[in-house]
Amino acid sequence: MKELSEYNSGMTEHEFFSFLYDKIISREITTFSKLRELVTPVLKDKWTHPVIMRAFTLLKSLNWGFFSNICPNTHKTLWKELVIQDKDFPEAGDLKKTLQISNLYVAMLDIHGYTKFCMESRKNLSMMHNLDWAIENEVRRISTLCGAISQRERGDEMVVVAASATDALMVTLCIIDYFGKTEVVNDPAISTKRTGNAEALPVFKITGGITGGNTQSPLIITERGNLAGFLLNSGARLQTRANELSPKESRVMIAKQVMMNYEKENTAAQTKCVLAQTDSIYFLDTGHIEFKGVMIPTCEVIFDKNERYKEKFAGEMTSLFGSTRDNLWEQKIFQDLTDLLVKVAQSMPKFNITPKQPIQGMQTITNESYIQLCRLALKAYSKDEDYYLAVEYLRNLVEISVAVPSFDRLILDYLEGITEKYSLILNAFEELIDKEIEDKAAQIFHGNYFKTWLAAKNGANVYNKLLAIGRKSKDISKKKNLWLGLLSQKKEQMEFTLYSGKK
């Protein structure tokens, strides 16, 4: 460029940097490629190279936004994925703007109780400053040690970008270790022990959502280096789902692709991360959730040793997810649901609760009596064709499950949703079968019962009780056909998926 060639005559390092500084601050130059074009006339002078790199550092801090702290020494893999590297300046380059690559992952993290802590600490500002310092500095330090990059968003929210599924899981669990004072990762190379004033902070729980590893989910980097796109949004929805399922404890939900890529990355013994070496985590299939018309297969990352019992009913969960996805309402969904509930009660910690009213004559409910109710429900549905009683048992199981503090929220969501769908069919079923009772009353009720039936039409309470008797009668033909026919007719209404996010 002529302007620089003229300015270059007898130019000092300070003058050269001032020239570049003005171009960058005025936003005449916003990319390294433009900077490189500008300085082409002086590239032959080696003394200019350190000045150019100083200018690049300034350019990066002003224009790379989320990625302003990234560099090839601390973020080697991310640098390769995110930066179009310059051939003459390997530590400089241009940030890619749209990324549709498989080796990119986004973790969205949220701190439980942040607002409450701020309210309680408003008279002790030093504690608020300690938490603020930890979020700003310690999260960045831990992210860098894990080869990832992080940024704070809106108070207690954190966004982390990593170049592998392993790095994304490592950084998420390390942050959980730091705030929760736990030792899930326990990697000597990544310290999660609090130091200084941060030691005085209470334990905080974290929920997280991780997506990535799929070329169909682009991450867009704006002109100012901010993040946008489906990958970011779906990570936020998974974090929201984790928060819904676990409002008080730490929980991490991930897209299933993240789990698959993590397992690929840790296949060889010599490349296994510390999590894989110590078998510190387990992936529990949690079915599909819908987000903006897209079905996302998901998993929960089980990292608390006290929750590893969930492994025991993983197979039953997968069966239920499959039967609900395939709309198998006639028999399989009910069977799979009760099988899952039995296995959950057998596997989970012992409980003993006293319902407000006795349930099926039971004053207290334990794991064993819960299992008994599940088996009675299946018998009523499959063997006795007593759909009223079967659905009533499901309602009982919902009531009990809600009252059990440690009952898995995801399974409760499925239990409640499926019970609601069967109740919908039951209402239509009652209308059809009650009409047949009217038509066959003389056959169903004998002697005084028939006289009472006729008289009872004027009294709703007695009439409804007799209807209940009539519904159980063997003289009612094809009850099963009626039930299955309704399930078939109303298949669209019976579709069941868990939705996360705004409608």
C-alpha positions in Angstrom: 0.0 0.0 0.0 1.3 3.4 -1.0 0.3 5.0 2.3 2.5 2.6 4.3 5.3 2.7 1.8 5.6 6.4 2.2 5.2 6.2 6.0 7.8 3.4 6.2 10.8 5.7 5.4 12.8 5.8 8.7 9.7 4.5 10.7 10.3 3.4 14.2 8.5 0.5 15.9 6.4 2.9 18.0 5.4 4.8 14.9 4.6 1.6 13.0 2.4 0.3 15.8 0.7 3.7 16.1 -0.1 3.6 12.4 -1.7 0.1 12.8 -3.4 1.0 16.0 -5.3 3.8 14.3 -6.4 1.6 11.5 -7.7 -1.1 13.9 -9.4 1.3 16.4 -11.2 3.1 13.5 -12.4 -0.4 12.3 -10.8 0.2 9.0 -9.1 -3.1 9.6 -11.1 -5.9 11.4 -9.4 -9.1 10.1 -5.8 -10.3 10.0 -6.1 -10.9 6.3 -6.8 -7.2 5.8 -3.9 -6.3 8.2 -1.6 -8.6 6.3 -2.6 -7.0 3.0 -1.9 -3.6 4.5 1.6 -4.5 5.9 2.8 -6.4 2.8 5.3 -3.7 1.8 7.2 -4.1 5.1 7.0 -7.9 5.6 10.6 -8.3 4.3 11.8 -6.3 7.4 11.8 -8.9 10.2 11.6 -6.2 12.9 8.1 -5.5 11.8 6.8 -9.0 12.7 6.6 -8.6 16.5 4.8 -5.3 15.9 2.3 -7.0 13.6 1.7 -9.7 16.2 1.0 -7.0 18.8 -1.5 -5.4 16.4 -3.1 -8.8 15.9 -3.5 -9.2 19.7 -5.3 -5.8 19.7 -7.4 -6.8 16.7 -8.3 -10.1 18.3 -9.4 -8.5 21.6 -11.6 -6.0 19.8 -13.2 -8.3 17.2 -13.1 -11.9 18.3 -15.6 -11.5 21.1 -16.2 -14.9 22.8 -12.9 -16.2 21.3 -10.7 -13.2 22.1 -8.6 -15.2 24.6 -7.9 -18.2 22.4 -4.4 -18.9 21.3 -2.6 -21.9 19.7 -0.5 -22.6 22.9 -3.4 -22.9 25.3 -6.1 -24.0 22.9 -4.3 -26.1 20.3 -7.2 -28.2 19.0 -9.7 -25.4 19.2 -7.3 -23.1 17.3 -7.1 -25.6 14.4 -10.9 -25.9 14.3 -11.8 -22.2 14.6 -9.0 -20.2 12.9 -7.9 -19.9 9.3 -4.2 -19.8 10.1 -1.8 -17.5 8.3 1.1 -19.3 6.6 3.7 -16.7 7.6 2.3 -16.0 11.1 1.2 -19.4 12.5 0.0 -17.7 15.8 -2.3 -15.4 13.8 -5.2 -15.8 11.4 -8.9 -15.1 10.8 -11.8 -16.4 12.9 -14.2 -18.6 10.9 -17.7 -17.2 10.8 -19.9 -20.2 10.1 -18.8 -23.6 11.5 -20.3 -26.8 10.2 -17.7 -29.2 11.6 -18.1 -32.3 13.7 -15.4 -31.5 16.2 -17.1 -28.6 18.0 -19.2 -28.8 21.2 -21.1 -26.3 23.2 -21.9 -26.6 26.9 -24.4 -24.3 28.6 -24.1 -24.2 32.4 -26.2 -22.6 35.1 -25.6 -22.2 38.8 -28.5 -23.2 41.1 -29.4 -20.7 43.8 -27.4 -17.8 42.3 -30.3 -15.2 42.7 -31.1 -16.4 46.2 -27.4 -16.2 47.2 -27.2 -12.6 45.8 -30.3 -11.6 47.8 -29.0 -13.1 51.0 -25.5 -11.5 50.5 -26.7 -8.0 49.7 -25.4 -6.9 53.1 -22.2 -8.7 52.6 -20.9 -7.5 49.3 -17.5 -9.2 49.7 -19.2 -12.7 49.3 -20.9 -11.5 46.1 -17.6 -10.3 44.8 -16.0 -13.7 45.7 -18.6 -15.5 43.7 -18.3 -13.0 40.8 -14.5 -13.5 40.8 -14.8 -17.3 40.8 -17.2 -17.2 37.8 -15.1 -14.7 35.9 -11.7 -16.2 36.6 -11.8 -19.7 37.9 -14.2 -21.0 35.2 -11.9 -19.5 32.6 -8.8 -21.1 34.2 -10.5 -24.5 34.4 -11.7 -24.2 30.8 -8.3 -23.4 29.5 -6.7 -26.3 31.4 -9.3 -28.5 29.6 -8.5 -27.1 26.2 -11.8 -25.2 26.1 -12.9 -21.6 26.2 -15.7 -20.1 28.3 -17.6 -16.9 28.7 -20.1 -15.7 31.4 -23.6 -14.8 30.2 -26.3 -13.0 32.2 -25.1 -13.4 35.8 -25.0 -17.1 36.6 -25.0 -18.6 33.1 -21.8 -19.9 31.4 -21.1 -20.9 27.8 -18.2 -23.3 27.1 -16.9 -24.3 23.6 -14.7 -27.3 23.3 -13.1 -29.2 20.4 -14.0 -32.7 21.5 -16.7 -34.5 23.4 -14.2 -35.5 26.0 -13.1 -31.9 26.6 -16.7 -30.8 26.8 -17.5 -33.4 29.5 -14.2 -32.8 31.3 -14.7 -29.1 31.6 -18.4 -29.4 32.6 -17.6 -31.9 35.4 -14.6 -29.9 36.6 -16.7 -26.8 37.0 -19.3 -28.9 38.9 -16.4 -30.2 41.1 -15.2 -26.6 41.8 -18.6 -25.2 42.7 -19.9 -28.4 44.4 -16.7 -29.2 46.3 -16.8 -32.8 44.8 -14.1 -34.9 43.1 -15.7 -36.5 40.1 -12.9 -35.8 37.7 -10.0 -35.9 40.2 -7.3 -35.1 37.5 -4.1 -33.9 39.1 -3.4 -31.8 36.0 -6.7 -29.8 36.5 -7.0 -28.3 40.0 -10.7 -27.8 41.1 -9.8 -27.0 44.7 -11.0 -23.6 45.8 -8.3 -21.2 47.0 -8.2 -17.8 48.7 -11.5 -16.0 49.4 -13.4 -18.5 47.2 -13.0 -21.1 50.0 -15.6 -19.2 52.0 -18.3 -19.6 49.3 -21.1 -22.2 50.0 -21.6 -25.3 47.8 -23.4 -24.6 44.6 -25.1 -27.1 42.3 -24.8 -26.8 38.5 -27.0 -28.0 35.7 -25.6 -28.3 32.2 -26.6 -29.1 28.6 -24.0 -30.2 26.0 -24.5 -30.5 22.2 -22.2 -30.9 19.2 -20.3 -33.4 17.2 -22.8 -33.2 14.3 -22.1 -31.4 11.0 -25.9 -30.8 10.6 -25.9 -28.4 13.6 -23.9 -25.3 12.7 -22.4 -22.8 15.1 -22.4 -19.3 13.7 -19.8 -16.7 14.8 -21.0 -13.2 14.2 -18.9 -10.3 13.0 -18.2 -9.3 16.6 -17.2 -12.8 17.6 -20.5 -13.7 19.4 -22.2 -17.1 19.1 -25.5 -17.9 17.5 -27.2 -20.9 15.7 -29.0 -24.1 16.5 -26.1 -25.6 18.4 -26.1 -22.9 21.0 -29.9 -22.9 21.3 -30.2 -26.7 21.6 -27.5 -26.6 24.3 -29.6 -24.1 26.2 -32.7 -26.3 25.9 -30.8 -29.3 27.2 -29.6 -27.2 30.2 -33.2 -26.0 30.8 -34.4 -29.7 30.7 -31.7 -30.6 33.2 -32.9 -27.8 35.4 -36.5 -29.0 35.1 -35.5 -32.5 36.1 -33.2 -31.5 38.9 -34.0 -28.1 40.4 -31.9 -28.6 43.4 -29.1 -31.0 42.4 -26.4 -31.0 39.7 -27.4 -32.7 36.5 -26.0 -32.8 33.0 -28.1 -33.6 29.9 -26.3 -34.2 26.6 -27.2 -34.9 23.0 -26.7 -38.6 22.3 -24.1 -37.7 19.6 -21.9 -36.3 22.3 -22.0 -39.7 24.1 -21.2 -41.6 20.9 -18.3 -39.4 20.1 -16.9 -39.5 23.7 -16.9 -43.3 23.5 -15.1 -43.2 20.1 -12.5 -40.8 21.5 -11.8 -43.1 24.5 -11.7 -46.5 22.7 -7.9 -47.0 22.8 -6.4 -47.6 26.2 -3.5 -45.2 25.6 -5.8 -42.3 24.7 -8.4 -42.7 27.4 -9.2 -39.7 29.5 -9.2 -39.9 33.3 -13.0 -40.2 33.3 -12.9 -43.3 31.1 -9.9 -44.7 33.0 -11.7 -44.5 36.4 -15.2 -45.4 35.0 -16.4 -42.2 36.7 -19.4 -41.5 34.5 -22.3 -43.5 33.0 -24.6 -42.5 30.2 -28.3 -43.1 30.8 -30.5 -43.0 27.7 -33.2 -40.5 28.4 -35.2 -40.7 25.1 -36.0 -37.9 22.8 -37.0 -34.3 23.5 -38.6 -32.0 21.0 -37.1 -28.6 20.3 -38.6 -26.3 17.6 -39.9 -29.3 15.6 -36.6 -31.3 15.9 -36.4 -34.5 17.9 -33.1 -34.6 19.8 -32.0 -38.0 21.2 -30.6 -37.4 24.7 -28.6 -38.9 27.5 -28.1 -38.0 31.2 -24.5 -38.1 32.4 -24.5 -40.0 35.7 -21.5 -38.9 37.7 -22.8 -39.1 41.3 -21.9 -42.6 42.7 -25.1 -42.6 44.7 -27.1 -42.5 41.4 -25.2 -45.3 39.6 -28.2 -47.6 40.5 -29.9 -46.1 37.5 -27.7 -48.4 35.3 -29.9 -51.3 36.5 -33.0 -50.1 34.8 -31.4 -48.6 31.6 -32.7 -51.4 29.5 -36.3 -51.0 30.7 -36.1 -47.2 30.0 -34.9 -47.8 26.4 -37.8 -50.2 25.8 -40.3 -47.7 27.0 -38.8 -44.9 24.9 -39.0 -47.2 21.9 -42.7 -48.2 22.5 -43.8 -44.6 23.0 -41.9 -43.5 20.0 -43.7 -46.2 17.9 -47.1 -45.5 19.5 -47.6 -49.0 20.7 -50.5 -48.2 23.1 -52.5 -51.4 22.7 -50.3 -53.4 25.1 -46.5 -52.7 24.9 -46.5 -49.2 26.5 -48.4 -50.4 29.5 -46.2 -53.5 29.9 -43.0 -51.5 29.4 -44.1 -48.8 31.8 -44.9 -51.2 34.7 -41.7 -53.2 34.0 -39.7 -50.0 34.3 -41.5 -48.9 37.5 -40.9 -52.4 39.0 -37.2 -52.2 38.2 -36.9 -48.7 39.5 -38.4 -49.7 42.8 -36.1 -52.7 43.1 -33.0 -50.6 42.3 -33.5 -47.3 44.1 -32.8 -46.6 47.8 -35.4 -47.8 50.2 -38.4 -45.5 50.9 -41.3 -45.6 53.2 -44.1 -43.0 52.8 -47.5 -42.5 54.3 -50.1 -41.2 51.8 -52.8 -38.7 52.9 -55.4 -41.4 52.2 -54.8 -45.2 52.1 -54.0 -46.4 48.6 -55.7 -49.7 47.7 -56.0 -50.3 51.5 -52.3 -49.7 52.1 -51.5 -47.2 55.0 -47.8 -47.0 54.1 -46.0 -47.5 50.8 -42.6 -49.1 50.5 -40.5 -50.3 47.6 -42.2 -53.7 47.9 -45.8 -52.5 48.0 -45.0 -50.2 45.1 -43.9 -53.2 43.1 -47.1 -55.0 44.1 -49.2 -52.1 42.8 -47.3 -52.2 39.5 -48.0 -55.9 39.1 -51.6 -55.5 40.0 -51.9 -52.7 37.4 -50.5 -55.0 34.7 -52.8 -57.8 35.7 -55.8 -55.6 35.5 -54.8 -54.3 32.1 -53.5 -57.4 30.4 -55.3 -60.4 32.0 -58.5 -59.0 33.5 -59.2 -56.4 30.8 -60.3 -54.1 33.7 -59.1 -50.9 32.2 -60.8 -48.7 34.8 -58.9 -50.4 37.6 -55.6 -50.4 35.6 -55.8 -46.7 35.0 -56.7 -46.2 38.7 -53.6 -48.1 39.7 -51.5 -45.8 37.4 -53.0 -42.7 39.1 -52.1 -44.3 42.5 -48.5 -44.8 41.2 -48.3 -41.2 40.1 -49.4 -40.0 43.6 -46.9 -42.2 45.3 -44.0 -41.4 42.9 -44.5 -37.7 43.5 -44.2 -38.2 47.2 -41.0 -40.2 47.0 -38.2 -37.5 47.3 -35.6 -39.5 45.4 -37.9 -40.7 42.6 -36.3 -39.9 39.2 -38.1 -36.9 37.7 -37.7 -38.1 34.1 -39.5 -41.4 34.8 -42.2 -39.5 36.7 -42.7 -37.3 33.7 -43.3 -40.4 31.5 -45.6 -42.0 34.2 -47.7 -38.8 34.4 -47.8 -38.3 30.6 -48.8 -41.9 29.9 -51.4 -42.0 32.7 -52.9 -38.9 31.2 -53.1 -40.5 27.7 -54.8 -43.7 29.0 -57.2 -41.5 31.0 -58.2 -39.8 27.8 -59.1 -43.2 26.2 -60.9 -44.3 29.4 -63.3 -41.4 29.1 -64.3 -42.4 25.5 -64.3 -46.0 26.5 -66.8 -45.4 29.3 -69.2 -43.6 26.9 -69.2 -46.6 24.5 -69.5 -49.3 27.2 -72.2 -47.4 29.2 -74.3 -47.3 26.0 -74.0 -51.1 25.8 -75.0 -51.4 29.4 -78.1 -49.4 28.7 -79.0 -51.8 25.8 -78.3 -55.0 27.8 -79.5 -54.0 31.3 -82.0 -56.8 31.4 -79.3 -59.4 30.7 -76.8 -57.9 33.1 -78.9 -57.3 36.1 -81.3 -60.0 37.4 -84.3 -59.8 39.8 -84.2 -57.0 42.2 -81.0 -55.7 40.6 -82.9 -54.9 37.4 -85.7 -53.2 39.4 -83.1 -51.2 41.2 -81.4 -50.3 37.9 -84.6 -48.9 36.6 -85.2 -46.9 39.8 -81.6 -45.8 40.0 -81.8 -43.9 36.7 -83.4 -41.1 38.8 -80.5 -41.1 41.3 -77.1 -40.4 39.8 -75.0 -41.8 42.6 -76.7 -45.2 42.7 -76.8 -45.3 38.9 -73.0 -44.6 38.6 -72.2 -47.4 41.1 -74.3 -49.9 39.2 -72.5 -48.7 36.0 -69.2 -49.7 37.6 -70.6 -53.1 38.4 -71.9 -53.4 34.8 -68.6 -52.5 33.3 -67.0 -55.5 34.9 -69.7 -57.9 33.7 -68.7 -60.8 31.5 -71.9 -60.2 29.5 -70.3 -57.1 28.0 -68.9 -58.4 24.7 -65.6 -57.5 23.1 -64.4 -55.1 25.8 -60.8 -55.7 24.5 -61.8 -55.0 20.9 -63.5 -51.7 22.0 -60.5 -50.6 23.9 -58.0 -51.5 21.2 -60.2 -50.0 18.5 -60.3 -46.7 20.4 -56.5 -46.7 20.8 -56.2 -47.2 17.0 -58.7 -44.5 16.2 -57.1 -41.9 18.4 -53.4 -42.7 17.6 -52.7 -39.1 16.7 -54.0 -37.8 20.1 -52.0 -40.5 21.8 -48.6 -39.4 20.5 -46.3 -38.8 23.5 -43.1 -36.8 23.5 -41.4 -34.7 26.1 -41.1 -31.1 25.0 -38.4 -28.7 26.2 -38.5 -25.0 25.7 -41.0 -22.5 24.5 -44.0 -23.7 22.6 
